[in-house]
Amino acid sequence: MNTPMDPRRLFDLSGRVALVTGAGRGIGARTAAVLAGRGARVAVNDLSLDRARTVAKSVGDAGDDAIAVTADVTDLASVTSMVQEVVERLGPVDILVNNAGVPASGFAMKEFTATERQDWDPYISINVYGVLNCTHSVVGSMVERGWGRVITIISDSARAGERLMAAYAASKAAAAGFSRALAKEVGRAGVTCNCISLGWVPHDAVDLGSDDVKHALRNYAVKRPGRPDDVAAAAVWLASTEASWVTGQTVPVNGGYVMT
Ligand SMILES: NC(=O)c1ccc[n+]([C@@H]2O[C@H](COP(=O)([O-])OP(=O)(O)OC[C@H]3O[C@@H](n4cnc5c(N)ncnc54)[C@H](O)[C@@H]3O)[C@@H](O)[C@H]2O)c1
């Protein structure tokens, strides 16, 4: 018989090792800090080692445990060597947050007919290959050890459809399909794979133009844009032992924009 959970230790991540990609700023930075605050030892990845170091230092200054690691998630060799470093310094990765991604506004916001192959590549490279590379580098060990969490950040634009974001939507929908398929392969080993689907989450590095603010306020049931904390809280839940029966799902953190 299962021991009932202790509500005073709910969502405790002590003893877990987490890797958060693209965590040098924004949503990833906050998610890394909050996972560490719940007790995980966190590897803060970013393409920019300086940014990763700044985040890891502020986590350390708050009394929690984090290291900075760099890798380009689009490059499997770079990811493999980063994961080796994490294993050596912290131990095997229990929780992967696939957060690194190109925001829709990162590249061309154009009608699809006005885009070219070169406009699509960054989305597919980072939002699809990045997720596959990082997941492949850690999930075998999770299966062997009988516990793991793979959490991938996607976007409501992949679920609702948004103008000027077709290639971005394609990349995020691909990541969601990957997550569901993998969930069926690894669930029996105690590894869960879920996505968090976001509405607009402005932060220091991703500004919302006034048109986007109006759009958010018109379409969201909760009349504010998202905050990195909204995302981090969902990640803590999905990363926890208590979420062990939740897999293959997409959890919307979107102010009630898309409701299915
Ligand atoms: N902010 C939003 O409104 C919003 C909405 C929907 C989905 N998302 C998704 O949430 C995630 C985080 O968004 P954000 O707004 O914090 O992004 P951001 O652009 O502010 O930060 C992304 C970080 O990832 C890093 N990065 C980029 N390419 C990388 C690579 N190849 N390897 C390693 N690191 C890399 C960047 O250096 C940056 O620090 C992304 O997947 C994004 O698509 C964001």
The ligand as a Gaussian input file, in Angstrom:
#p B3LYP/6-31G(d) Opt

LIG

0 1
 N        7.806000      35.046000     -23.175000
 C        6.683000      34.669000     -23.779000
 O        5.712000      35.445000     -23.948000
 C        6.523000      33.253000     -24.268000
 C        5.286000      32.837000     -24.754000
 C        5.119000      31.531000     -25.193000
 C        6.182000      30.646000     -25.115000
 N        7.401000      31.077000     -24.650000
 C        8.484000      30.114000     -24.593000
 O        9.059000      30.128000     -23.295000
 C       10.464000      29.857000     -23.386000
 C       11.246000      30.954000     -22.682000
 O       10.856000      32.195000     -23.232000
 P       11.545000      33.558000     -22.791000
 O       10.605000      34.638000     -23.162000
 O       12.036000      33.485000     -21.375000
 O       12.798000      33.588000     -23.804000
 P       14.068000      34.521000     -23.865000
 O       14.379000      34.764000     -25.294000
 O       13.944000      35.722000     -22.972000
 O       15.216000      33.625000     -23.220000
 C       15.643000      32.483000     -23.867000
 C       17.050000      32.162000     -23.403000
 O       17.444000      31.019000     -24.163000
 C       18.786000      31.188000     -24.554000
 N       19.027000      30.447000     -25.779000
 C       18.623000      30.783000     -27.030000
 N       19.082000      29.879000     -27.903000
 C       19.751000      28.960000     -27.187000
 C       20.469000      27.797000     -27.541000
 N       20.570000      27.404000     -28.826000
 N       21.050000      27.073000     -26.562000
 C       20.958000      27.464000     -25.262000
 N       20.321000      28.585000     -24.877000
 C       19.723000      29.318000     -25.830000
 C       18.954000      32.687000     -24.778000
 O       20.334000      33.066000     -24.674000
 C       18.067000      33.265000     -23.683000
 O       18.811000      33.555000     -22.518000
 C       10.772000      29.722000     -24.873000
 O       10.732000      28.357000     -25.226000
 C        9.627000      30.474000     -25.536000
 O        9.369000      30.036000     -26.858000
 C        7.590000      32.352000     -24.220000

